[in-house]
């Protein structure tokens, strides 16, 4: 488990996180992607090849 936790989170303690679910939610928010940005990048790359 130690190696699957990103270095940014290793050894950190939080008073507000008391359960594993809260820890996993915090990690999910940290690595969440913005779909609009990804869609815009894909559309831009398609426009380049159409011209």
C-alpha distance matrix in Angstrom:
0.0 3.8 5.5 5.2 6.6 10.3 12.1 14.4 12.2 10.7 12.8 14.8 16.4 18.7 21.4 21.8 18.3 18.1 16.1 12.9 15.5 16.9 13.7 13.2 16.9 16.9 14.4 16.6 19.7 18.5 18.1 21.0 23.8 27.4 29.0 32.5 31.6 30.1 33.3 35.6 34.1 34.6 38.1 39.0 38.0 40.0 43.0 43.0 43.4 46.1 48.5
3.8 0.0 3.8 5.6 5.7 8.6 9.4 12.1 10.3 7.9 10.0 12.6 14.7 17.5 20.6 21.4 18.2 18.5 17.2 14.4 17.1 17.8 14.3 14.4 17.9 17.0 14.6 17.4 20.0 18.1 18.1 21.5 24.1 27.8 29.7 32.9 31.7 30.5 33.9 35.8 34.2 35.0 38.6 39.1 38.1 40.5 43.3 43.1 43.7 46.6 48.7
5.5 3.8 0.0 3.8 5.5 7.4 8.6 11.9 11.1 9.3 12.2 14.6 17.3 19.9 23.2 23.8 20.7 21.3 19.9 16.7 18.9 19.6 16.0 15.4 18.8 17.9 14.8 17.2 19.9 17.7 17.1 20.5 22.7 26.4 28.1 31.3 29.8 28.4 31.8 33.7 31.8 32.5 36.1 36.6 35.3 37.7 40.6 40.1 40.7 43.6 45.7
5.2 5.6 3.8 0.0 3.8 6.3 9.1 11.5 10.4 9.9 13.2 14.7 17.1 19.1 22.3 22.3 19.0 19.8 18.0 14.5 16.2 17.1 13.7 12.4 15.7 15.2 12.0 13.9 16.9 15.1 14.1 17.3 19.6 23.3 24.9 28.2 27.0 25.5 28.8 30.9 29.2 29.8 33.3 34.1 33.0 35.2 38.1 37.9 38.4 41.2 43.5
6.6 5.7 5.5 3.8 0.0 3.8 6.4 8.2 6.6 6.5 9.9 11.0 13.5 15.5 18.9 19.0 15.9 17.1 15.8 12.7 14.5 14.7 11.0 10.5 13.6 12.4 9.4 12.2 14.6 12.6 12.5 15.9 18.5 22.1 24.2 27.4 26.1 25.1 28.5 30.4 29.0 29.9 33.4 33.9 33.2 35.6 38.3 38.2 39.1 41.8 43.9
10.3 8.6 7.4 6.3 3.8 0.0 3.8 5.4 5.7 6.6 10.3 11.0 14.1 16.0 19.6 19.7 17.1 19.0 18.1 15.3 16.7 16.2 12.5 12.0 14.3 12.5 9.3 12.0 13.7 10.9 10.7 14.5 16.8 20.2 22.6 25.4 23.8 23.0 26.6 28.1 26.5 27.8 31.2 31.4 30.8 33.4 35.9 35.6 36.7 39.5 41.4
12.1 9.4 8.6 9.1 6.4 3.8 0.0 3.8 5.4 5.1 8.5 9.7 13.3 15.6 19.4 20.0 17.9 19.9 19.7 17.4 19.1 18.1 14.4 14.8 16.9 14.4 11.8 15.0 16.0 12.9 13.3 17.1 19.3 22.6 25.2 27.8 25.8 25.4 29.1 30.2 28.5 30.1 33.5 33.3 32.7 35.6 37.9 37.4 38.7 41.6 43.2
14.4 12.1 11.9 11.5 8.2 5.4 3.8 0.0 3.8 5.9 8.6 8.2 11.6 13.4 17.1 17.5 15.9 18.4 18.6 16.7 18.0 16.3 12.9 13.6 15.0 12.0 10.0 13.2 13.5 10.2 11.5 15.1 17.5 20.4 23.4 25.7 23.9 23.9 27.6 28.5 27.1 29.1 32.2 32.1 31.9 34.8 36.8 36.5 38.1 40.9 42.4
12.2 10.3 11.1 10.4 6.6 5.7 5.4 3.8 0.0 3.8 6.4 5.6 8.7 10.6 14.3 14.7 12.6 14.8 14.9 13.1 14.7 13.2 9.6 10.8 12.7 9.9 8.3 12.0 12.8 10.2 11.9 15.3 18.3 21.3 24.2 26.8 25.5 25.4 28.9 30.2 29.1 30.8 34.0 34.2 34.1 36.8 38.9 38.9 40.4 43.0 44.7
10.7 7.9 9.3 9.9 6.5 6.6 5.1 5.9 3.8 0.0 3.8 5.6 8.8 11.8 15.3 16.5 14.3 15.7 15.9 14.1 16.5 15.4 11.7 13.1 15.6 13.2 11.6 15.2 16.4 13.9 15.3 18.8 21.7 24.9 27.7 30.3 28.9 28.6 32.2 33.5 32.2 33.8 37.0 37.2 36.8 39.6 41.8 41.6 42.9 45.7 47.4
12.8 10.0 12.2 13.2 9.9 10.3 8.5 8.6 6.4 3.8 0.0 3.8 6.6 10.1 13.3 15.3 13.5 14.7 15.6 14.6 17.4 15.9 12.6 14.9 17.2 14.7 13.9 17.7 18.5 16.3 18.3 21.6 24.6 27.6 30.6 33.1 31.8 31.8 35.3 36.5 35.4 37.1 40.3 40.4 40.2 43.0 45.1 45.0 46.4 49.1 50.8
14.8 12.6 14.6 14.7 11.0 11.0 9.7 8.2 5.6 5.6 3.8 0.0 3.8 6.7 10.3 12.0 10.7 12.5 13.9 13.4 15.6 13.5 10.5 13.3 14.9 12.1 12.1 15.9 16.1 14.1 16.7 19.6 22.8 25.6 28.7 31.1 29.9 30.3 33.7 34.9 34.0 35.9 38.9 39.1 39.2 41.9 43.9 44.0 45.6 48.1 49.8
16.4 14.7 17.3 17.1 13.5 14.1 13.3 11.6 8.7 8.8 6.6 3.8 0.0 3.8 6.8 9.0 8.1 9.5 11.7 12.2 14.5 12.1 9.9 13.4 14.7 12.2 13.2 16.8 16.8 15.6 18.5 21.0 24.5 27.0 30.1 32.5 31.7 32.2 35.4 36.7 36.2 38.1 40.9 41.2 41.6 44.2 46.2 46.5 48.1 50.5 52.2
18.7 17.5 19.9 19.1 15.5 16.0 15.6 13.4 10.6 11.8 10.1 6.7 3.8 0.0 3.8 5.4 5.5 7.8 10.5 11.7 13.3 10.3 9.1 12.8 13.2 10.7 12.8 15.9 15.4 14.9 18.1 20.1 23.6 25.8 28.9 31.1 30.6 31.5 34.5 35.7 35.6 37.5 40.1 40.6 41.3 43.8 45.6 46.1 47.9 50.0 51.8
21.4 20.6 23.2 22.3 18.9 19.6 19.4 17.1 14.3 15.3 13.3 10.3 6.8 3.8 0.0 3.8 5.6 7.0 10.5 12.9 14.2 11.1 11.2 14.9 14.9 13.0 15.6 18.4 17.7 17.8 21.1 22.6 26.2 28.1 31.2 33.3 33.1 34.1 37.0 38.2 38.4 40.3 42.7 43.3 44.2 46.6 48.3 49.0 50.9 52.8 54.6
21.8 21.4 23.8 22.3 19.0 19.7 20.0 17.5 14.7 16.5 15.3 12.0 9.0 5.4 3.8 0.0 3.8 6.2 9.2 11.6 11.9 8.6 9.6 13.0 12.2 10.7 13.9 16.1 15.2 15.9 19.3 20.3 23.9 25.6 28.5 30.6 30.7 31.8 34.4 35.8 36.2 38.0 40.3 41.1 42.1 44.3 46.0 47.0 48.8 50.6 52.4
18.3 18.2 20.7 19.0 15.9 17.1 17.9 15.9 12.6 14.3 13.5 10.7 8.1 5.5 5.6 3.8 0.0 3.8 5.9 7.9 8.6 5.5 6.2 9.7 9.7 8.7 11.5 13.8 13.7 14.5 17.4 18.6 22.4 24.5 27.2 29.7 29.8 30.4 33.1 34.8 35.0 36.5 39.0 40.0 40.7 42.8 44.8 45.8 47.3 49.2 51.2
18.1 18.5 21.3 19.8 17.1 19.0 19.9 18.4 14.8 15.7 14.7 12.5 9.5 7.8 7.0 6.2 3.8 0.0 3.8 7.0 8.6 6.9 7.9 11.2 11.9 11.7 14.1 16.2 16.8 17.7 20.3 21.5 25.3 27.6 30.1 32.7 33.0 33.4 35.9 37.9 38.1 39.4 41.9 43.1 43.7 45.6 47.8 48.8 50.2 52.0 54.2
16.1 17.2 19.9 18.0 15.8 18.1 19.7 18.6 14.9 15.9 15.6 13.9 11.7 10.5 10.5 9.2 5.9 3.8 0.0 3.8 5.4 5.4 6.6 8.9 10.2 11.1 12.9 14.6 15.9 17.1 19.1 20.2 24.0 26.5 28.5 31.5 31.9 31.9 34.4 36.6 36.8 37.7 40.4 41.8 42.2 43.9 46.3 47.4 48.5 50.3 52.7
12.9 14.4 16.7 14.5 12.7 15.3 17.4 16.7 13.1 14.1 14.6 13.4 12.2 11.7 12.9 11.6 7.9 7.0 3.8 0.0 3.8 5.4 5.0 6.2 8.5 9.8 10.6 12.2 14.3 15.3 16.7 18.1 21.7 24.5 26.4 29.6 29.9 29.5 32.1 34.5 34.4 35.1 38.0 39.4 39.5 41.3 43.8 44.8 45.7 47.7 50.1
15.5 17.1 18.9 16.2 14.5 16.7 19.1 18.0 14.7 16.5 17.4 15.6 14.5 13.3 14.2 11.9 8.6 8.6 5.4 3.8 0.0 3.8 5.4 5.2 6.1 8.6 9.9 10.4 12.4 14.2 15.5 16.1 19.7 22.2 23.9 27.0 27.7 27.4 29.7 32.2 32.4 33.1 35.7 37.3 37.7 39.2 41.7 42.9 43.9 45.6 48.1
16.9 17.8 19.6 17.1 14.7 16.2 18.1 16.3 13.2 15.4 15.9 13.5 12.1 10.3 11.1 8.6 5.5 6.9 5.4 5.4 3.8 0.0 3.8 5.5 5.1 6.2 8.7 9.8 10.7 12.4 14.5 15.2 18.9 21.2 23.4 26.2 26.7 26.9 29.3 31.4 31.8 32.8 35.3 36.7 37.3 39.1 41.3 42.5 43.8 45.5 47.8
13.7 14.3 16.0 13.7 11.0 12.5 14.4 12.9 9.6 11.7 12.6 10.5 9.9 9.1 11.2 9.6 6.2 7.9 6.6 5.0 5.4 3.8 0.0 3.8 5.4 5.1 6.4 8.7 10.1 10.7 12.7 14.2 18.0 20.7 23.1 26.0 26.0 26.0 28.8 30.8 30.7 31.8 34.6 35.7 36.1 38.1 40.4 41.2 42.5 44.5 46.7
13.2 14.4 15.4 12.4 10.5 12.0 14.8 13.6 10.8 13.1 14.9 13.3 13.4 12.8 14.9 13.0 9.7 11.2 8.9 6.2 5.2 5.5 3.8 0.0 3.8 5.3 5.0 6.1 8.7 9.8 10.7 11.9 15.6 18.5 20.4 23.6 23.8 23.4 26.0 28.3 28.2 29.0 31.9 33.2 33.4 35.2 37.7 38.6 39.7 41.6 44.0
16.9 17.9 18.8 15.7 13.6 14.3 16.9 15.0 12.7 15.6 17.2 14.9 14.7 13.2 14.9 12.2 9.7 11.9 10.2 8.5 6.1 5.1 5.4 3.8 0.0 3.8 5.4 5.0 6.3 8.6 10.1 10.3 14.0 16.3 18.4 21.3 21.9 21.9 24.3 26.5 26.8 27.8 30.3 31.7 32.3 34.0 36.3 37.5 38.7 40.4 42.8
16.9 17.0 17.9 15.2 12.4 12.5 14.4 12.0 9.9 13.2 14.7 12.1 12.2 10.7 13.0 10.7 8.7 11.7 11.1 9.8 8.6 6.2 5.1 5.3 3.8 0.0 3.8 5.5 5.3 6.3 8.9 10.0 13.7 16.1 18.8 21.4 21.4 21.8 24.5 26.3 26.4 27.8 30.4 31.4 32.1 34.1 36.2 37.1 38.6 40.5 42.6
14.4 14.6 14.8 12.0 9.4 9.3 11.8 10.0 8.3 11.6 13.9 12.1 13.2 12.8 15.6 13.9 11.5 14.1 12.9 10.6 9.9 8.7 6.4 5.0 5.4 3.8 0.0 3.8 5.4 5.0 6.4 8.5 12.1 15.1 17.7 20.6 20.1 20.0 23.0 24.9 24.5 25.8 28.7 29.6 29.9 32.0 34.3 35.0 36.3 38.4 40.5
16.6 17.4 17.2 13.9 12.2 12.0 15.0 13.2 12.0 15.2 17.7 15.9 16.8 15.9 18.4 16.1 13.8 16.2 14.6 12.2 10.4 9.8 8.7 6.1 5.0 5.5 3.8 0.0 3.8 5.4 5.3 5.8 9.5 12.4 14.5 17.6 17.7 17.4 20.1 22.3 22.2 23.2 25.9 27.2 27.6 29.5 31.8 32.8 34.0 35.9 38.2
19.7 20.0 19.9 16.9 14.6 13.7 16.0 13.5 12.8 16.4 18.5 16.1 16.8 15.4 17.7 15.2 13.7 16.8 15.9 14.3 12.4 10.7 10.1 8.7 6.3 5.3 5.4 3.8 0.0 3.8 5.5 5.1 8.7 10.9 13.6 16.2 16.2 16.7 19.4 21.1 21.4 22.9 25.3 26.3 27.2 29.2 31.1 32.2 33.8 35.5 37.6
18.5 18.1 17.7 15.1 12.6 10.9 12.9 10.2 10.2 13.9 16.3 14.1 15.6 14.9 17.8 15.9 14.5 17.7 17.1 15.3 14.2 12.4 10.7 9.8 8.6 6.3 5.0 5.4 3.8 0.0 3.8 5.8 8.9 11.5 14.6 17.0 16.2 16.7 19.8 21.2 20.9 22.7 25.3 25.9 26.5 28.9 30.8 31.4 33.2 35.2 37.0
18.1 18.1 17.1 14.1 12.5 10.7 13.3 11.5 11.9 15.3 18.3 16.7 18.5 18.1 21.1 19.3 17.4 20.3 19.1 16.7 15.5 14.5 12.7 10.7 10.1 8.9 6.4 5.3 5.5 3.8 0.0 3.8 6.4 9.8 12.4 15.2 14.2 13.9 17.2 18.9 18.3 19.7 22.6 23.4 23.6 25.9 28.1 28.7 30.1 32.3 34.3
21.0 21.5 20.5 17.3 15.9 14.5 17.1 15.1 15.3 18.8 21.6 19.6 21.0 20.1 22.6 20.3 18.6 21.5 20.2 18.1 16.1 15.2 14.2 11.9 10.3 10.0 8.5 5.8 5.1 5.8 3.8 0.0 3.8 6.7 9.2 12.1 11.9 11.8 14.7 16.5 16.6 17.9 20.5 21.6 22.2 24.2 26.2 27.3 28.8 30.6 32.7
23.8 24.1 22.7 19.6 18.5 16.8 19.3 17.5 18.3 21.7 24.6 22.8 24.5 23.6 26.2 23.9 22.4 25.3 24.0 21.7 19.7 18.9 18.0 15.6 14.0 13.7 12.1 9.5 8.7 8.9 6.4 3.8 0.0 3.7 6.0 8.8 8.3 8.1 11.0 12.8 12.8 14.2 16.7 17.8 18.5 20.5 22.5 23.6 25.1 26.8 28.9
27.4 27.8 26.4 23.3 22.1 20.2 22.6 20.4 21.3 24.9 27.6 25.6 27.0 25.8 28.1 25.6 24.5 27.6 26.5 24.5 22.2 21.2 20.7 18.5 16.3 16.1 15.1 12.4 10.9 11.5 9.8 6.7 3.7 0.0 3.8 5.5 5.6 6.7 8.9 10.3 11.2 12.9 14.7 15.9 17.3 19.0 20.6 22.1 23.9 25.2 27.1
29.0 29.7 28.1 24.9 24.2 22.6 25.2 23.4 24.2 27.7 30.6 28.7 30.1 28.9 31.2 28.5 27.2 30.1 28.5 26.4 23.9 23.4 23.1 20.4 18.4 18.8 17.7 14.5 13.6 14.6 12.4 9.2 6.0 3.8 0.0 3.8 5.4 5.1 6.1 8.5 9.9 10.6 12.2 14.1 15.4 16.6 18.3 20.2 21.7 22.7 25.0
32.5 32.9 31.3 28.2 27.4 25.4 27.8 25.7 26.8 30.3 33.1 31.1 32.5 31.1 33.3 30.6 29.7 32.7 31.5 29.6 27.0 26.2 26.0 23.6 21.3 21.4 20.6 17.6 16.2 17.0 15.2 12.1 8.8 5.5 3.8 0.0 3.8 5.5 5.1 6.1 8.6 9.9 10.5 12.1 14.3 15.4 16.4 18.5 20.5 21.1 23.1
31.6 31.7 29.8 27.0 26.1 23.8 25.8 23.9 25.5 28.9 31.8 29.9 31.7 30.6 33.1 30.7 29.8 33.0 31.9 29.9 27.7 26.7 26.0 23.8 21.9 21.4 20.1 17.7 16.2 16.2 14.2 11.9 8.3 5.6 5.4 3.8 0.0 3.8 5.5 5.1 6.2 8.7 10.0 10.5 12.4 14.4 15.4 16.8 19.0 20.3 21.9
30.1 30.5 28.4 25.5 25.1 23.0 25.4 23.9 25.4 28.6 31.8 30.3 32.2 31.5 34.1 31.8 30.4 33.4 31.9 29.5 27.4 26.9 26.0 23.4 21.9 21.8 20.0 17.4 16.7 16.7 13.9 11.8 8.1 6.7 5.1 5.5 3.8 0.0 3.8 5.5 5.2 6.3 8.7 9.9 10.8 12.5 14.4 15.7 17.3 18.8 20.9
33.3 33.9 31.8 28.8 28.5 26.6 29.1 27.6 28.9 32.2 35.3 33.7 35.4 34.5 37.0 34.4 33.1 35.9 34.4 32.1 29.7 29.3 28.8 26.0 24.3 24.5 23.0 20.1 19.4 19.8 17.2 14.7 11.0 8.9 6.1 5.1 5.5 3.8 0.0 3.8 5.5 5.1 6.2 8.5 9.9 10.6 12.4 14.5 15.9 16.7 19.0
35.6 35.8 33.7 30.9 30.4 28.1 30.2 28.5 30.2 33.5 36.5 34.9 36.7 35.7 38.2 35.8 34.8 37.9 36.6 34.5 32.2 31.4 30.8 28.3 26.5 26.3 24.9 22.3 21.1 21.2 18.9 16.5 12.8 10.3 8.5 6.1 5.1 5.5 3.8 0.0 3.8 5.5 5.2 6.1 8.6 9.9 10.6 12.5 14.7 15.5 17.1
34.1 34.2 31.8 29.2 29.0 26.5 28.5 27.1 29.1 32.2 35.4 34.0 36.2 35.6 38.4 36.2 35.0 38.1 36.8 34.4 32.4 31.8 30.7 28.2 26.8 26.4 24.5 22.2 21.4 20.9 18.3 16.6 12.8 11.2 9.9 8.6 6.2 5.2 5.5 3.8 0.0 3.8 5.5 5.1 6.2 8.7 10.0 10.9 13.0 14.6 16.2
34.6 35.0 32.5 29.8 29.9 27.8 30.1 29.1 30.8 33.8 37.1 35.9 38.1 37.5 40.3 38.0 36.5 39.4 37.7 35.1 33.1 32.8 31.8 29.0 27.8 27.8 25.8 23.2 22.9 22.7 19.7 17.9 14.2 12.9 10.6 9.9 8.7 6.3 5.1 5.5 3.8 0.0 3.8 5.4 5.2 6.3 8.7 10.1 11.2 12.7 15.0
38.1 38.6 36.1 33.3 33.4 31.2 33.5 32.2 34.0 37.0 40.3 38.9 40.9 40.1 42.7 40.3 39.0 41.9 40.4 38.0 35.7 35.3 34.6 31.9 30.3 30.4 28.7 25.9 25.3 25.3 22.6 20.5 16.7 14.7 12.2 10.5 10.0 8.7 6.2 5.2 5.5 3.8 0.0 3.8 5.4 5.1 6.2 8.8 10.2 10.6 12.9
39.0 39.1 36.6 34.1 33.9 31.4 33.3 32.1 34.2 37.2 40.4 39.1 41.2 40.6 43.3 41.1 40.0 43.1 41.8 39.4 37.3 36.7 35.7 33.2 31.7 31.4 29.6 27.2 26.3 25.9 23.4 21.6 17.8 15.9 14.1 12.1 10.5 9.9 8.5 6.1 5.1 5.4 3.8 0.0 3.8 5.4 5.1 6.5 9.1 10.1 11.4
38.0 38.1 35.3 33.0 33.2 30.8 32.7 31.9 34.1 36.8 40.2 39.2 41.6 41.3 44.2 42.1 40.7 43.7 42.2 39.5 37.7 37.3 36.1 33.4 32.3 32.1 29.9 27.6 27.2 26.5 23.6 22.2 18.5 17.3 15.4 14.3 12.4 10.8 9.9 8.6 6.2 5.2 5.4 3.8 0.0 3.8 5.4 5.3 6.8 9.0 10.7
40.0 40.5 37.7 35.2 35.6 33.4 35.6 34.8 36.8 39.6 43.0 41.9 44.2 43.8 46.6 44.3 42.8 45.6 43.9 41.3 39.2 39.1 38.1 35.2 34.0 34.1 32.0 29.5 29.2 28.9 25.9 24.2 20.5 19.0 16.6 15.4 14.4 12.5 10.6 9.9 8.7 6.3 5.1 5.4 3.8 0.0 3.8 5.4 5.4 6.4 9.1
43.0 43.3 40.6 38.1 38.3 35.9 37.9 36.8 38.9 41.8 45.1 43.9 46.2 45.6 48.3 46.0 44.8 47.8 46.3 43.8 41.7 41.3 40.4 37.7 36.3 36.2 34.3 31.8 31.1 30.8 28.1 26.2 22.5 20.6 18.3 16.4 15.4 14.4 12.4 10.6 10.0 8.7 6.2 5.1 5.4 3.8 0.0 3.8 5.5 5.2 6.7
43.0 43.1 40.1 37.9 38.2 35.6 37.4 36.5 38.9 41.6 45.0 44.0 46.5 46.1 49.0 47.0 45.8 48.8 47.4 44.8 42.9 42.5 41.2 38.6 37.5 37.1 35.0 32.8 32.2 31.4 28.7 27.3 23.6 22.1 20.2 18.5 16.8 15.7 14.5 12.5 10.9 10.1 8.8 6.5 5.3 5.4 3.8 0.0 3.8 5.6 5.8
43.4 43.7 40.7 38.4 39.1 36.7 38.7 38.1 40.4 42.9 46.4 45.6 48.1 47.9 50.9 48.8 47.3 50.2 48.5 45.7 43.9 43.8 42.5 39.7 38.7 38.6 36.3 34.0 33.8 33.2 30.1 28.8 25.1 23.9 21.7 20.5 19.0 17.3 15.9 14.7 13.0 11.2 10.2 9.1 6.8 5.4 5.5 3.8 0.0 3.8 5.6
46.1 46.6 43.6 41.2 41.8 39.5 41.6 40.9 43.0 45.7 49.1 48.1 50.5 50.0 52.8 50.6 49.2 52.0 50.3 47.7 45.6 45.5 44.5 41.6 40.4 40.5 38.4 35.9 35.5 35.2 32.3 30.6 26.8 25.2 22.7 21.1 20.3 18.8 16.7 15.5 14.6 12.7 10.6 10.1 9.0 6.4 5.2 5.6 3.8 0.0 3.8
48.5 48.7 45.7 43.5 43.9 41.4 43.2 42.4 44.7 47.4 50.8 49.8 52.2 51.8 54.6 52.4 51.2 54.2 52.7 50.1 48.1 47.8 46.7 44.0 42.8 42.6 40.5 38.2 37.6 37.0 34.3 32.7 28.9 27.1 25.0 23.1 21.9 20.9 19.0 17.1 16.2 15.0 12.9 11.4 10.7 9.1 6.7 5.8 5.6 3.8 0.0
